[in-house]
Amino acid sequence: MKTANTAPRPAAALLAAFAAFAIISPALRAQDGVTVDTSAPAITAAESPAARDARLAWWREAKFGLFIHWGTYSAYAGSYGGTRTYGEWIMHSAKIPVADYRAHAENFNPVSYDPVAWVRAAKAAGMRYIVITAKHHEGFALYPSDATDWDIADATPYKKDLLAPLVAAARAEGLKIGFYYSQAQDWVHVGGAKSRYPEGDGWDPAHKGDFDRYLREIAVPQTRELLTRYQPDIFWWDTPSYMTKERAAPLANLLKLRPGILTNNRLGGGFNGDTHTPEQFVPVTGYPGDWETCMTIGRNWGYNALDTNLKSSADLIRKLIDITSKGGNFLLNVSPTAEGLIPAGQLDRLAGVGAWLSQNGEAIYGTQAGPFNALSWGRATRRGERLYLHVTEWPADGKLRVPLLSGATSAHLLQNPGAKLALNAEASRLVIDVPATAPDPVATVIVLDLAAPPVVPPLVSRGAAVTATAEDPAAPATFANEGTGARRWRAPADVKTASLEFTLPAPATITGFGADEPDVWPRMKQTYTLAAEVDGTWRELSSGKTDGHGVTGRFAPVTATRFRMTLTCEKGAPGLAEFQLYQPE
Ligand code: GLC
């Protein structure tokens, strides 16, 4: 995907390619994170590339944002009737009747809400924008909406608008502010979509109603209210159940009320928006175009007191680096309580990321994807002819091997610009002498100034001949190593297990691999075995399960010409969007 010799592809083309092979049933589309119908033009089709670049400039610079999932679900804190359920999905998971759920909103009384403190926590974390759930799938509006009484003013004891003071605080602190809005799913208003239920239906007789009427009477007027009252910088749609082109068009048109607004790819109906939105994962090889990984610190988006297994700050810092090195943004979520407090553990993680960014922000903000296919010791970001090498596995011998064929002029630790590090150009790499121990055990940034635009060794797997034991004629094996990840190889529907076999032009030493699975629902959970043919027999290099997003692995060096990736898919036929073999640096 992101290789030195691959021109970036527009996100629209990527999505169209996914759409061509999508295996999404209408019912499961309710949870779909991807707009799969690309038959209609993007909302911004008429925009020139220069105008688009100008509109997205702040967002591309920003890299890191705060997602906030907050609603009356927060007042359940993850428990209902003794059952352990999902944060913001609690109403759906526990099939809570509408009347009960509405009554429970009296427990949503965020008297401790301090929007200035929230914005300052985001800013101290190094975040440059905020996206808050103005209305999630529960249908509840965090602001006084004229379209409903299912809102903060009419349904809770708190009564005051929650959005206006957050918008004001964000603007006062120089952060951009956006709204998440669940345009299709709405579990309280009559006719709103419910994932896994037929249109117009739900788990409660009170759900029965007309989806188009719901769109007309709730989604459209609320979108207009949010755009005109608060002038948000981002509109973040979600779960486009039943969103045809005709249904999505009025919502897309409303965005014109706010010139310059950015929007994501989850409106549905073929409106691609600006950003692709991988959810809860970092793509193995990256995506072309503008994309944003959204992720939780624990497991849930909405507050769940039982959700205490939090990612560490170090993990989150490395994820931010990983995402940035592939050209993406990171939208990291917090889950405030019904009292209006962001849990201490989550604040602690934000502070940890902020501490690292306050020292190393130059290597993140406004940078672009690094030029390398994969690095065993870390990641790289780029700003023009300066590379930032983010070293997470410090070299034991004090030599950092950089797979760079073109020249460099100097290197230094970002934290110590005065001390130049010695550089030695070897045949297929650059070797930088680094201190014996890692100055920062989480990630140490080395600045590498280039003499010319970077040239990196080509991916050996990209030039390989590839065959499959089974292939859908529309999704041939050759799609798996194009270097873009834009199209995928897929076995015919009735096949459970299939192999991809790569024959390199000449024997090569390989120490790792990366594979991306297509970003589709349901997730393609697969088991895999990677093997190489050594002295006439197949030797296993790596095996395991994928998580439905992709898989990457490292192993002891093996020199071979033929490699075989065998996959068995839990649901449906096996497939891969991209497969890469990595050589040592
Ligand atoms: C999903 C979930 C949702 C969450 C969102 C964030 O689509 O339905 O609860 O808000 O992802 O990306």
Boltz pocket constraint, residues with backbone or C-beta under 6 A from the ligand:
constraints:
  - pocket:
      binder: B
      contacts: [[A, 31], [A, 32], [A, 33], [A, 69], [A, 88], [A, 89], [A, 238], [A, 239], [A, 279], [A, 294], [A, 301]]
      max_distance: 6.0
